[in-house]
């Protein structure tokens, strides 16, 4: 019979970073030396999504997104891959 975590064990052996789910907090945590318990949830650590940079100029009643700040006085907004605001500045 195939081990419940066989595919993840093979990925880990090939160098994948493994995370396990903390039963108390529900958060995923890096696990450098997993014990591969049957009742524990494991996964390959997801790759972080890149930051997204947007430039916005203010119209009379709305904001308009532009490709870059060239020729515009605008606001530059940077959000992380999860959509959380990292920074905003007038450029």
N, C-alpha and C positions, 0 to 999 in steps of 0.2 A: 504494500500500500504506500502511495506517495505521501510524503510529509506535507502537512498543511501549509507550511511556509517554504516549500521546496524552491519555487521560482525566486523568491526573495533571497533565500540562502545562496543560490547560484549567483544572483546579481551582486550580493554582498561579497562573495568570493572573487568576483571579477572587478571589485573596487567601488561599487555603488555605495553611497552613504545611506544608512538605514535610520529610520526614526521609529519610535514606539509611542503608543498613545498612553498618556498618564491617566489611569482610571479615576483618580480623584479630581484633577483639574479639567480633564478632557482635552488637554493640549498635546500636540505632537512634540516630542523631544528627541534630539540627536541621541543615538545609541551606538557607541563605537564597538561594543562587544555584546551584541544581542545573545540572549540565552535560548531564543526561539521557543518560548513557552506556548503551549497550545491555546491558552486562554488570553494571550496578549495580542493586540493588533499591531502590525508592523506595516511599513510602507517605505518605498524609495523616497528619499528627501526630494521634494520638488525643486526645480530650478527657479530662482527668483525672477520675477518678471521685470523688465527694464522700466526705468523712469519714463514718463511721458511729459514732454514740454509743449505747452500751448501758449500762443500769443493772442491776446484779445485787445481789440480797440473798441472804444465806447462810441456808439452811435447816439442818436437823439433819444431813443427809447429802449435800446438793447445793446448787447455786446456782440461783436462779430469776431469770429476766429480768423486769423490770417496765418499764412505759411511761415513768415518770419517778421522780425521787427523793422526791417529796412523801410525807411521812409514813413514810419508811423510812430507816434507816441502811444505806447500801449503798455499793457500789463503782461508780464511773463509769469506763467504759473507752471510749477513742477509738481507732479503727483507721482507717487511710487506705483509699482505694478499692481497694487491692491486698490488704487484710487484714493489713497490718503494724501492730503496736501502736505508737501515737504517745504515749499517756499513760494512766495509771491513777491514780485518787485515791479516797480514802475521803471520802464526802460525807454 
